[in-house]
Amino acid sequence: MARRYLTTAEIAERMRTSPSTIRYWRMTGYLPVGASFGRRVLYDEEAFDAWVREREAADATGREPQPAA
């Protein structure tokens, strides 16, 4: 099965925020690393979903989540 990649706009839609916020989060290291393909940055869907689950688990336990790798 081929990997699926998400665009900045798709990540923004999932997070209910603007694409500019997603770009800022990427620059600060808050999000998992995206891969540049020309002028486009794409995010591995599996890595993004794992990052969301980690944030949710950290929130549920009250511990501070680790920065994105």
PQR file with spaces between the fields and no chain letter, atoms N, CA, C, O and H, PARSE charges and radii, in Angstrom:
ATOM       1  N    MET     1       0.843   -1.181    0.000 -0.4000 1.5000
ATOM       2  CA   MET     1       0.000    0.000    0.000 -0.0000 2.0000
ATOM       3  C    MET     1       0.887    1.243    0.000  0.5500 1.7000
ATOM       4  O    MET     1       1.846    1.331    0.768 -0.5500 1.4000
ATOM       5  N    ALA     2       0.567    2.181   -0.848 -0.4000 1.5000
ATOM       6  CA   ALA     2       1.358    3.400   -0.980 -0.0000 2.0000
ATOM       7  C    ALA     2       1.110    4.331    0.206  0.5500 1.7000
ATOM       8  O    ALA     2       0.004    4.403    0.743 -0.5500 1.4000
ATOM       9  H    ALA     2      -0.211    2.109   -1.472  0.4000 1.0000
ATOM      10  N    ARG     3       2.151    5.028    0.592 -0.4000 1.5000
ATOM      11  CA   ARG     3       2.002    6.024    1.652 -0.0000 2.0000
ATOM      12  C    ARG     3       1.157    7.173    1.155  0.5500 1.7000
ATOM      13  O    ARG     3       1.188    7.523   -0.024 -0.5500 1.4000
ATOM      14  H    ARG     3       3.049    4.969    0.155  0.4000 1.0000
ATOM      15  N    ARG     4       0.402    7.757    2.067 -0.4000 1.5000
ATOM      16  CA   ARG     4      -0.413    8.919    1.731 -0.0000 2.0000
ATOM      17  C    ARG     4       0.218   10.134    2.391  0.5500 1.7000
ATOM      18  O    ARG     4       0.609   10.096    3.558 -0.5500 1.4000
ATOM      19  H    ARG     4       0.376    7.473    3.025  0.4000 1.0000
ATOM      20  N    TYR     5       0.307   11.199    1.632 -0.4000 1.5000
ATOM      21  CA   TYR     5       0.868   12.446    2.136 -0.0000 2.0000
ATOM      22  C    TYR     5      -0.215   13.518    2.155  0.5500 1.7000
ATOM      23  O    TYR     5      -1.073   13.570    1.274 -0.5500 1.4000
ATOM      24  H    TYR     5      -0.011   11.230    0.685  0.4000 1.0000
ATOM      25  N    LEU     6      -0.161   14.371    3.176 -0.4000 1.5000
ATOM      26  CA   LEU     6      -1.125   15.448    3.351 -0.0000 2.0000
ATOM      27  C    LEU     6      -0.468   16.787    3.048  0.5500 1.7000
ATOM      28  O    LEU     6       0.706   16.998    3.355 -0.5500 1.4000
ATOM      29  H    LEU     6       0.536   14.328    3.892  0.4000 1.0000
ATOM      30  N    THR     7      -1.228   17.683    2.447 -0.4000 1.5000
ATOM      31  CA   THR     7      -0.737   19.030    2.168 -0.0000 2.0000
ATOM      32  C    THR     7      -0.899   19.898    3.418  0.5500 1.7000
ATOM      33  O    THR     7      -1.546   19.505    4.389 -0.5500 1.4000
ATOM      34  H    THR     7      -2.181   17.512    2.197  0.4000 1.0000
ATOM      35  N    THR     8      -0.305   21.064    3.367 -0.4000 1.5000
ATOM      36  CA   THR     8      -0.453   22.026    4.465 -0.0000 2.0000
ATOM      37  C    THR     8      -1.929   22.371    4.661  0.5500 1.7000
ATOM      38  O    THR     8      -2.398   22.477    5.794 -0.5500 1.4000
ATOM      39  H    THR     8       0.221   21.383    2.578  0.4000 1.0000
ATOM      40  N    ALA     9      -2.654   22.545    3.567 -0.4000 1.5000
ATOM      41  CA   ALA     9      -4.083   22.873    3.658 -0.0000 2.0000
ATOM      42  C    ALA     9      -4.872   21.737    4.310  0.5500 1.7000
ATOM      43  O    ALA     9      -5.784   21.990    5.097 -0.5500 1.4000
ATOM      44  H    ALA     9      -2.273   22.458    2.647  0.4000 1.0000
ATOM      45  N    GLU    10      -4.529   20.493    3.991 -0.4000 1.5000
ATOM      46  CA   GLU    10      -5.229   19.352    4.596 -0.0000 2.0000
ATOM      47  C    GLU    10      -4.937   19.247    6.089  0.5500 1.7000
ATOM      48  O    GLU    10      -5.832   18.949    6.880 -0.5500 1.4000
ATOM      49  H    GLU    10      -3.788   20.287    3.352  0.4000 1.0000
ATOM      50  N    ILE    11      -3.684   19.493    6.474 -0.4000 1.5000
ATOM      51  CA   ILE    11      -3.337   19.488    7.895 -0.0000 2.0000
ATOM      52  C    ILE    11      -4.092   20.611    8.603  0.5500 1.7000
ATOM      53  O    ILE    11      -4.621   20.407    9.696 -0.5500 1.4000
ATOM      54  H    ILE    11      -2.958   19.735    5.831  0.4000 1.0000
ATOM      55  N    ALA    12      -4.146   21.785    7.994 -0.4000 1.5000
ATOM      56  CA   ALA    12      -4.853   22.927    8.584 -0.0000 2.0000
ATOM      57  C    ALA    12      -6.329   22.596    8.787  0.5500 1.7000
ATOM      58  O    ALA    12      -6.906   22.927    9.823 -0.5500 1.4000
ATOM      59  H    ALA    12      -3.717   21.951    7.106  0.4000 1.0000
ATOM      60  N    GLU    13      -6.932   21.947    7.809 -0.4000 1.5000
ATOM      61  CA   GLU    13      -8.339   21.574    7.925 -0.0000 2.0000
ATOM      62  C    GLU    13      -8.548   20.598    9.085  0.5500 1.7000
ATOM      63  O    GLU    13      -9.489   20.749    9.863 -0.5500 1.4000
ATOM      64  H    GLU    13      -6.463   21.678    6.967  0.4000 1.0000
ATOM      65  N    ARG    14      -7.680   19.609    9.198 -0.4000 1.5000
ATOM      66  CA   ARG    14      -7.791   18.638   10.293 -0.0000 2.0000
ATOM      67  C    ARG    14      -7.622   19.297   11.660  0.5500 1.7000
ATOM      68  O    ARG    14      -8.280   18.917   12.629 -0.5500 1.4000
ATOM      69  H    ARG    14      -6.915   19.487    8.566  0.4000 1.0000
ATOM      70  N    MET    15      -6.730   20.291   11.727 -0.4000 1.5000
ATOM      71  CA   MET    15      -6.449   20.944   13.008 -0.0000 2.0000
ATOM      72  C    MET    15      -7.362   22.153   13.256  0.5500 1.7000
ATOM      73  O    MET    15      -7.281   22.799   14.301 -0.5500 1.4000
ATOM      74  H    MET    15      -6.196   20.600   10.940  0.4000 1.0000
ATOM      75  N    ARG    16      -8.226   22.447   12.286 -0.4000 1.5000
ATOM      76  CA   ARG    16      -9.153   23.576   12.373 -0.0000 2.0000
ATOM      77  C    ARG    16      -8.422   24.895   12.627  0.5500 1.7000
ATOM      78  O    ARG    16      -8.762   25.667   13.523 -0.5500 1.4000
ATOM      79  H    ARG    16      -8.292   21.922   11.437  0.4000 1.0000
ATOM      80  N    THR    17      -7.422   25.111   11.811 -0.4000 1.5000
ATOM      81  CA   THR    17      -6.638   26.335   11.895 -0.0000 2.0000
ATOM      82  C    THR    17      -6.254   26.761   10.479  0.5500 1.7000
ATOM      83  O    THR    17      -6.652   26.116    9.509 -0.5500 1.4000
ATOM      84  H    THR    17      -7.146   24.484   11.083  0.4000 1.0000
ATOM      85  N    SER    18      -5.504   27.815   10.358 -0.4000 1.5000
ATOM      86  CA   SER    18      -5.127   28.318    9.036 -0.0000 2.0000
ATOM      87  C    SER    18      -3.829   27.672    8.539  0.5500 1.7000
ATOM      88  O    SER    18      -3.014   27.210    9.337 -0.5500 1.4000
ATOM      89  H    SER    18      -5.181   28.339   11.146  0.4000 1.0000
ATOM      90  N    PRO    19      -3.647   27.645    7.229 -0.5600 1.5000
ATOM      91  CA   PRO    19      -2.382   27.137    6.689  0.2800 2.0000
ATOM      92  C    PRO    19      -1.172   27.918    7.199  0.5500 1.7000
ATOM      93  O    PRO    19      -0.101   27.338    7.378 -0.5500 1.4000
ATOM      94  N    SER    20      -1.322   29.227    7.435 -0.4000 1.5000
ATOM      95  CA   SER    20      -0.187   30.005    7.945 -0.0000 2.0000
ATOM      96  C    SER    20       0.208   29.537    9.343  0.5500 1.7000
ATOM      97  O    SER    20       1.391   29.559    9.682 -0.5500 1.4000
ATOM      98  H    SER    20      -2.192   29.699    7.289  0.4000 1.0000
ATOM      99  N    THR    21      -0.743   29.119   10.152 -0.4000 1.5000
ATOM     100  CA   THR    21      -0.427   28.574   11.480 -0.0000 2.0000
ATOM     101  C    THR    21       0.334   27.264   11.336  0.5500 1.7000
ATOM     102  O    THR    21       1.284   27.014   12.078 -0.5500 1.4000
ATOM     103  H    THR    21      -1.704   29.101    9.877  0.4000 1.0000
ATOM     104  N    ILE    22      -0.071   26.431   10.396 -0.4000 1.5000
ATOM     105  CA   ILE    22       0.627   25.157   10.153 -0.0000 2.0000
ATOM     106  C    ILE    22       2.060   25.425    9.720  0.5500 1.7000
ATOM     107  O    ILE    22       2.984   24.752   10.177 -0.5500 1.4000
ATOM     108  H    ILE    22      -0.843   26.633    9.793  0.4000 1.0000
ATOM     109  N    ARG    23       2.253   26.411    8.836 -0.4000 1.5000
ATOM     110  CA   ARG    23       3.618   26.756    8.409 -0.0000 2.0000
ATOM     111  C    ARG    23       4.447   27.236    9.602  0.5500 1.7000
ATOM     112  O    ARG    23       5.619   26.879    9.727 -0.5500 1.4000
ATOM     113  H    ARG    23       1.503   26.958    8.465  0.4000 1.0000
ATOM     114  N    TYR    24       3.847   28.034   10.467 -0.4000 1.5000
ATOM     115  CA   TYR    24       4.551   28.515   11.670 -0.0000 2.0000
ATOM     116  C    TYR    24       4.904   27.338   12.577  0.5500 1.7000
ATOM     117  O    TYR    24       6.034   27.250   13.057 -0.5500 1.4000
ATOM     118  H    TYR    24       2.896   28.324   10.365  0.4000 1.0000
ATOM     119  N    TRP    25       3.959   26.440   12.816 -0.4000 1.5000
ATOM     120  CA   TRP    25       4.225   25.272   13.659 -0.0000 2.0000
ATOM     121  C    TRP    25       5.352   24.421   13.079  0.5500 1.7000
ATOM     122  O    TRP    25       6.169   23.881   13.824 -0.5500 1.4000
ATOM     123  H    TRP    25       3.041   26.512   12.426  0.4000 1.0000
ATOM     124  N    ARG    26       5.397   24.301   11.734 -0.4000 1.5000
ATOM     125  CA   ARG    26       6.468   23.527   11.101 -0.0000 2.0000
ATOM     126  C    ARG    26       7.816   24.201   11.340  0.5500 1.7000
ATOM     127  O    ARG    26       8.800   23.527   11.645 -0.5500 1.4000
ATOM     128  H    ARG    26       4.733   24.740   11.129  0.4000 1.0000
ATOM     129  N    MET    27       7.870   25.543   11.201 -0.4000 1.5000
ATOM     130  CA   MET    27       9.123   26.289   11.386 -0.0000 2.0000
ATOM     131  C    MET    27       9.625   26.187   12.826  0.5500 1.7000
ATOM     132  O    MET    27      10.834   26.150   13.055 -0.5500 1.4000
ATOM     133  H    MET    27       7.070   26.091   10.952  0.4000 1.0000
ATOM     134  N    THR    28       8.718   26.141   13.793 -0.4000 1.5000
ATOM     135  CA   THR    28       9.122   26.096   15.199 -0.0000 2.0000
ATOM     136  C    THR    28       9.380   24.676   15.694  0.5500 1.7000
ATOM     137  O    THR    28       9.817   24.489   16.830 -0.5500 1.4000
ATOM     138  H    THR    28       7.736   26.171   13.608  0.4000 1.0000
ATOM     139  N    GLY    29       9.113   23.665   14.849 -0.4000 1.5000
ATOM     140  CA   GLY    29       9.352   22.290   15.248 -0.0000 2.0000
ATOM     141  C    GLY    29       8.211   21.666   16.022  0.5500 1.7000
ATOM     142  O    GLY    29       8.363   20.572   16.566 -0.5500 1.4000
ATOM     143  H    GLY    29       8.758   23.817   13.926  0.4000 1.0000
ATOM     144  N    TYR    30       7.070   22.338   16.085 -0.4000 1.5000
ATOM     145  CA   TYR    30       5.919   21.811   16.817 -0.0000 2.0000
ATOM     146  C    TYR    30       5.308   20.604   16.113  0.5500 1.7000
ATOM     147  O    TYR    30       4.868   19.661   16.771 -0.5500 1.4000
ATOM     148  H    TYR    30       6.947   23.227   15.644  0.4000 1.0000
ATOM     149  N    LEU    31       5.276   20.626   14.795 -0.4000 1.5000
ATOM     150  CA   LEU    31       4.715   19.529   14.005 -0.0000 2.0000
ATOM     151  C    LEU    31       5.795   18.528   13.627  0.5500 1.7000
ATOM     152  O    LEU    31       6.985   18.842   13.661 -0.5500 1.4000
ATOM     153  H    LEU    31       5.634   21.392   14.261  0.4000 1.0000
ATOM     154  N    PRO    32       5.370   17.314   13.263 -0.5600 1.5000
ATOM     155  CA   PRO    32       6.348   16.374   12.701  0.2800 2.0000
ATOM     156  C    PRO    32       6.951   16.962   11.429  0.5500 1.7000
ATOM     157  O    PRO    32       6.344   17.816   10.783 -0.5500 1.4000
ATOM     158  N    VAL    33       8.110   16.515   11.087 -0.4000 1.5000
ATOM     159  CA   VAL    33       8.827   17.042    9.927 -0.0000 2.0000
ATOM     160  C    VAL    33       8.048   16.771    8.646  0.5500 1.7000
ATOM     161  O    VAL    33       7.568   15.660    8.420 -0.5500 1.4000
ATOM     162  H    VAL    33       8.604   15.822   11.613  0.4000 1.0000
ATOM     163  N    GLY    34       7.930   17.791    7.821 -0.4000 1.5000
ATOM     164  CA   GLY    34       7.331   17.637    6.501 -0.0000 2.0000
ATOM     165  C    GLY    34       8.441   17.504    5.472  0.5500 1.7000
ATOM     166  O    GLY    34       9.569   17.940    5.705 -0.5500 1.4000
ATOM     167  H    GLY    34       8.320   18.693    8.005  0.4000 1.0000
ATOM     168  N    ALA    35       8.123   16.907    4.347 -0.4000 1.5000
ATOM     169  CA   ALA    35       9.107   16.742    3.281 -0.0000 2.0000
ATOM     170  C    ALA    35       8.805   17.734    2.167  0.5500 1.7000
ATOM     171  O    ALA    35       7.659   17.868    1.737 -0.5500 1.4000
ATOM     172  H    ALA    35       7.208   16.553    4.159  0.4000 1.0000
ATOM     173  N    SER    36       9.835   18.425    1.704 -0.4000 1.5000
ATOM     174  CA   SER    36       9.665   19.398    0.623 -0.0000 2.0000
ATOM     175  C    SER    36       9.782   18.705   -0.722  0.5500 1.7000
ATOM     176  O    SER    36      10.729   17.962   -0.981 -0.5500 1.4000
ATOM     177  H    SER    36      10.766   18.317    2.053  0.4000 1.0000
ATOM     178  N    PHE    37       8.808   18.961   -1.562 -0.4000 1.5000
ATOM     179  CA   PHE    37       8.814   18.482   -2.945 -0.0000 2.0000
ATOM     180  C    PHE    37       8.639   19.720   -3.807  0.5500 1.7000
ATOM     181  O    PHE    37       7.515   20.160   -4.049 -0.5500 1.4000
ATOM     182  H    PHE    37       8.039   19.564   -1.352  0.4000 1.0000
ATOM     183  N    GLY    38       9.753   20.286   -4.274 -0.4000 1.5000
ATOM     184  CA   GLY    38       9.694   21.556   -4.975 -0.0000 2.0000
ATOM     185  C    GLY    38       9.285   22.636   -3.976  0.5500 1.7000
ATOM     186  O    GLY    38       9.933   22.805   -2.944 -0.5500 1.4000
ATOM     187  H    GLY    38      10.666   19.928   -4.078  0.4000 1.0000
ATOM     188  N    ARG    39       8.231   23.352   -4.275 -0.4000 1.5000
ATOM     189  CA   ARG    39       7.748   24.396   -3.378 -0.0000 2.0000
ATOM     190  C    ARG    39       6.689   23.885   -2.412  0.5500 1.7000
ATOM     191  O    ARG    39       6.212   24.639   -1.564 -0.5500 1.4000
ATOM     192  H    ARG    39       7.704   23.215   -5.113  0.4000 1.0000
ATOM     193  N    ARG    40       6.322   22.638   -2.527 -0.4000 1.5000
ATOM     194  CA   ARG    40       5.253   22.066   -1.718 -0.0000 2.0000
ATOM     195  C    ARG    40       5.828   21.248   -0.562  0.5500 1.7000
ATOM     196  O    ARG    40       6.785   20.494   -0.736 -0.5500 1.4000
ATOM     197  H    ARG    40       6.709   22.026   -3.216  0.4000 1.0000
ATOM     198  N    VAL    41       5.237   21.407    0.608 -0.4000 1.5000
ATOM     199  CA   VAL    41       5.616   20.603    1.773 -0.0000 2.0000
ATOM     200  C    VAL    41       4.499   19.605    2.013  0.5500 1.7000
ATOM     201  O    VAL    41       3.329   19.977    2.095 -0.5500 1.4000
ATOM     202  H    VAL    41       4.459   22.020    0.750  0.4000 1.0000
ATOM     203  N    LEU    42       4.865   18.332    2.125 -0.4000 1.5000
ATOM     204  CA   LEU    42       3.903   17.270    2.374 -0.0000 2.0000
ATOM     205  C    LEU    42       4.248   16.567    3.683  0.5500 1.7000
ATOM     206  O    LEU    42       5.412   16.476    4.073 -0.5500 1.4000
ATOM     207  H    LEU    42       5.816   18.030    2.059  0.4000 1.0000
ATOM     208  N    TYR    43       3.210   16.075    4.348 -0.4000 1.5000
ATOM     209  CA   TYR    43       3.359   15.403    5.638 -0.0000 2.0000
ATOM     210  C    TYR    43       2.868   13.972    5.509  0.5500 1.7000
ATOM     211  O    TYR    43       1.789   13.722    4.972 -0.5500 1.4000
ATOM     212  H    TYR    43       2.264   16.148    4.031  0.4000 1.0000
ATOM     213  N    ASP    44       3.662   13.037    6.004 -0.4000 1.5000
ATOM     214  CA   ASP    44       3.266   11.637    6.012 -0.0000 2.0000
ATOM     215  C    ASP    44       2.036   11.495    6.913  0.5500 1.7000
ATOM     216  O    ASP    44       2.075   11.873    8.084 -0.5500 1.4000
ATOM     217  H    ASP    44       4.539   13.240    6.441  0.4000 1.0000
ATOM     218  N    GLU    45       0.954   10.955    6.370 -0.4000 1.5000
ATOM     219  CA   GLU    45      -0.297   10.854    7.125 -0.0000 2.0000
ATOM     220  C    GLU    45      -0.140    9.994    8.378  0.5500 1.7000
ATOM     221  O    GLU    45      -0.664   10.347    9.434 -0.5500 1.4000
ATOM     222  H    GLU    45       0.922   10.647    5.419  0.4000 1.0000
ATOM     223  N    GLU    46       0.573    8.873    8.276 -0.4000 1.5000
ATOM     224  CA   GLU    46       0.770    8.002    9.434 -0.0000 2.0000
ATOM     225  C    GLU    46       1.542    8.716   10.540  0.5500 1.7000
ATOM     226  O    GLU    46       1.189    8.605   11.714 -0.5500 1.4000
ATOM     227  H    GLU    46       0.999    8.586    7.418  0.4000 1.0000
ATOM     228  N    ALA    47       2.595    9.449   10.172 -0.4000 1.5000
ATOM     229  CA   ALA    47       3.392   10.180   11.169 -0.0000 2.0000
ATOM     230  C    ALA    47       2.552   11.276   11.817  0.5500 1.7000
ATOM     231  O    ALA    47       2.648   11.504   13.023 -0.5500 1.4000
ATOM     232  H    ALA    47       2.881    9.539    9.218  0.4000 1.0000
ATOM     233  N    PHE    48       1.734   11.952   11.022 -0.4000 1.5000
ATOM     234  CA   PHE    48       0.878   13.005   11.565 -0.0000 2.0000
ATOM     235  C    PHE    48      -0.158   12.416   12.523  0.5500 1.7000
ATOM     236  O    PHE    48      -0.378   12.956   13.607 -0.5500 1.4000
ATOM     237  H    PHE    48       1.656   11.767   10.042  0.4000 1.0000
ATOM     238  N    ASP    49      -0.792   11.315   12.128 -0.4000 1.5000
ATOM     239  CA   ASP    49      -1.792   10.680   12.991 -0.0000 2.0000
ATOM     240  C    ASP    49      -1.163   10.196   14.301  0.5500 1.7000
ATOM     241  O    ASP    49      -1.779   10.304   15.361 -0.5500 1.4000
ATOM     242  H    ASP    49      -0.613   10.877   11.247  0.4000 1.0000
ATOM     243  N    ALA    50       0.058    9.664   14.230 -0.4000 1.5000
ATOM     244  CA   ALA    50       0.760    9.230   15.448 -0.0000 2.0000
ATOM     245  C    ALA    50       1.057   10.434   16.342  0.5500 1.7000
ATOM     246  O    ALA    50       0.935   10.342   17.564 -0.5500 1.4000
ATOM     247  H    ALA    50       0.559    9.576   13.368  0.4000 1.0000
ATOM     248  N    TRP    51       1.445   11.559   15.744 -0.4000 1.5000
ATOM     249  CA   TRP    51       1.711   12.780   16.502 -0.0000 2.0000
ATOM     250  C    TRP    51       0.452   13.249   17.207  0.5500 1.7000
ATOM     251  O    TRP    51       0.513   13.660   18.366 -0.5500 1.4000
ATOM     252  H    TRP    51       1.544   11.633   14.752  0.4000 1.0000
ATOM     253  N    VAL    52      -0.693   13.198   16.530 -0.4000 1.5000
ATOM     254  CA   VAL    52      -1.966   13.605   17.144 -0.0000 2.0000
ATOM     255  C    VAL    52      -2.298   12.685   18.317  0.5500 1.7000
ATOM     256  O    VAL    52      -2.688   13.157   19.385 -0.5500 1.4000
ATOM     257  H    VAL    52      -0.743   12.865   15.588  0.4000 1.0000
ATOM     258  N    ARG    53      -2.146   11.375   18.124 -0.4000 1.5000
ATOM     259  CA   ARG    53      -2.427   10.419   19.219 -0.0000 2.0000
ATOM     260  C    ARG    53      -1.517   10.683   20.423  0.5500 1.7000
ATOM     261  O    ARG    53      -1.962   10.612   21.568 -0.5500 1.4000
ATOM     262  H    ARG    53      -1.830   10.991   17.256  0.4000 1.0000
ATOM     263  N    GLU    54      -0.252   10.985   20.162 -0.4000 1.5000
ATOM     264  CA   GLU    54       0.682   11.281   21.244 -0.0000 2.0000
ATOM     265  C    GLU    54       0.255   12.532   22.012  0.5500 1.7000
ATOM     266  O    GLU    54       0.306   12.560   23.241 -0.5500 1.4000
ATOM     267  H    GLU    54       0.110   11.043   19.231  0.4000 1.0000
ATOM     268  N    ARG    55      -0.164   13.557   21.285 -0.4000 1.5000
ATOM     269  CA   ARG    55      -0.637   14.800   21.929 -0.0000 2.0000
ATOM     270  C    ARG    55      -1.890   14.524   22.758  0.5500 1.7000
ATOM     271  O    ARG    55      -2.022   15.032   23.872 -0.5500 1.4000
ATOM     272  H    ARG    55      -0.205   13.534   20.286  0.4000 1.0000
ATOM     273  N    GLU    56      -2.809   13.723   22.219 -0.4000 1.5000
ATOM     274  CA   GLU    56      -4.034   13.389   22.949 -0.0000 2.0000
ATOM     275  C    GLU    56      -3.720   12.608   24.219  0.5500 1.7000
ATOM     276  O    GLU    56      -4.300   12.874   25.272 -0.5500 1.4000
ATOM     277  H    GLU    56      -2.702   13.311   21.314  0.4000 1.0000
ATOM     278  N    ALA    57      -2.800   11.641   24.123 -0.4000 1.5000
ATOM     279  CA   ALA    57      -2.427   10.849   25.289 -0.0000 2.0000
ATOM     280  C    ALA    57      -1.748   11.720   26.342  0.5500 1.7000
ATOM     281  O    ALA    57      -2.000   11.562   27.536 -0.5500 1.4000
ATOM     282  H    ALA    57      -2.329   11.426   23.267  0.4000 1.0000
ATOM     283  N    ALA    58      -0.894   12.632   25.906 -0.4000 1.5000
ATOM     284  CA   ALA    58      -0.215   13.530   26.842 -0.0000 2.0000
ATOM     285  C    ALA    58      -1.224   14.418   27.552  0.5500 1.7000
ATOM     286  O    ALA    58      -1.104   14.663   28.752 -0.5500 1.4000
ATOM     287  H    ALA    58      -0.689   12.761   24.936  0.4000 1.0000
ATOM     288  N    ASP    59      -2.208   14.895   26.821 -0.4000 1.5000
ATOM     289  CA   ASP    59      -3.237   15.747   27.400 -0.0000 2.0000
ATOM     290  C    ASP    59      -4.061   14.974   28.427  0.5500 1.7000
ATOM     291  O    ASP    59      -4.410   15.510   29.479 -0.5500 1.4000
ATOM     292  H    ASP    59      -2.305   14.696   25.845  0.4000 1.0000
ATOM     293  N    ALA    60      -4.371   13.714   28.122 -0.4000 1.5000
ATOM     294  CA   ALA    60      -5.179   12.881   29.008 -0.0000 2.0000
ATOM     295  C    ALA    60      -4.449   12.558   30.312  0.5500 1.7000
ATOM     296  O    ALA    60      -5.081   12.424   31.360 -0.5500 1.4000
ATOM     297  H    ALA    60      -4.088   13.278   27.267  0.4000 1.0000
ATOM     298  N    THR    61      -3.121   12.432   30.253 -0.4000 1.5000
ATOM     299  CA   THR    61      -2.349   12.088   31.445 -0.0000 2.0000
ATOM     300  C    THR    61      -1.803   13.299   32.157  0.5500 1.7000
ATOM     301  O    THR    61      -1.289   13.190   33.271 -0.5500 1.4000
ATOM     302  H    THR    61      -2.608   12.540   29.402  0.4000 1.0000
ATOM     303  N    GLY    62      -1.911   14.469   31.517 -0.4000 1.5000
ATOM     304  CA   GLY    62      -1.413   15.695   32.135 -0.0000 2.0000
ATOM     305  C    GLY    62       0.091   15.888   32.026  0.5500 1.7000
ATOM     306  O    GLY    62       0.645   16.809   32.626 -0.5500 1.4000
ATOM     307  H    GLY    62      -2.329   14.557   30.613  0.4000 1.0000
ATOM     308  N    ARG    63       0.768   15.013   31.253 -0.4000 1.5000
ATOM     309  CA   ARG    63       2.211   15.182   31.083 -0.0000 2.0000
ATOM     310  C    ARG    63       2.495   16.026   29.864  0.5500 1.7000
ATOM     311  O    ARG    63       1.653   16.155   28.975 -0.5500 1.4000
ATOM     312  H    ARG    63       0.318   14.264   30.765  0.4000 1.0000
ATOM     313  N    GLU    64       3.668   16.594   29.825 -0.4000 1.5000
ATOM     314  CA   GLU    64       4.078   17.435   28.702 -0.0000 2.0000
ATOM     315  C    GLU    64       4.530   16.549   27.547  0.5500 1.7000
ATOM     316  O    GLU    64       5.410   15.709   27.733 -0.5500 1.4000
ATOM     317  H    GLU    64       4.351   16.489   30.547  0.4000 1.0000
ATOM     318  N    PRO    65       3.943   16.717   26.344 -0.5600 1.5000
ATOM     319  CA   PRO    65       4.369   15.898   25.204  0.2800 2.0000
ATOM     320  C    PRO    65       5.778   16.264   24.756  0.5500 1.7000
ATOM     321  O    PRO    65       6.241   17.386   24.958 -0.5500 1.4000
ATOM     322  N    GLN    66       6.444   15.297   24.146 -0.4000 1.5000
ATOM     323  CA   GLN    66       7.784   15.511   23.629 -0.0000 2.0000
ATOM     324  C    GLN    66       7.694   16.280   22.310  0.5500 1.7000
ATOM     325  O    GLN    66       6.708   16.149   21.585 -0.5500 1.4000
ATOM     326  H    GLN    66       6.067   14.385   23.982  0.4000 1.0000
ATOM     327  N    PRO    67       8.725   17.086   21.991 -0.5600 1.5000
ATOM     328  CA   PRO    67       8.722   17.798   20.700  0.2800 2.0000
ATOM     329  C    PRO    67       8.701   16.809   19.540  0.5500 1.7000
ATOM     330  O    PRO    67       9.120   15.660   19.683 -0.5500 1.4000
ATOM     331  N    ALA    68       8.215   17.261   18.400 -0.4000 1.5000
ATOM     332  CA   ALA    68       8.182   16.425   17.209 -0.0000 2.0000
ATOM     333  C    ALA    68       9.593   16.037   16.815  0.5500 1.7000
ATOM     334  O    ALA    68      10.525   16.829   16.955 -0.5500 1.4000
ATOM     335  H    ALA    68       7.874   18.194   18.284  0.4000 1.0000
ATOM     336  N    ALA    69       9.751   14.814   16.319 -0.4000 1.5000
ATOM     337  CA   ALA    69      11.081   14.339   15.925 -0.0000 2.0000
ATOM     338  C    ALA    69      11.468   14.833   14.568  0.5500 1.7000
ATOM     339  O    ALA    69      12.558   14.525   14.086 -0.5500 1.4000
ATOM     340  H    ALA    69       8.994   14.171   16.205  0.4000 1.0000
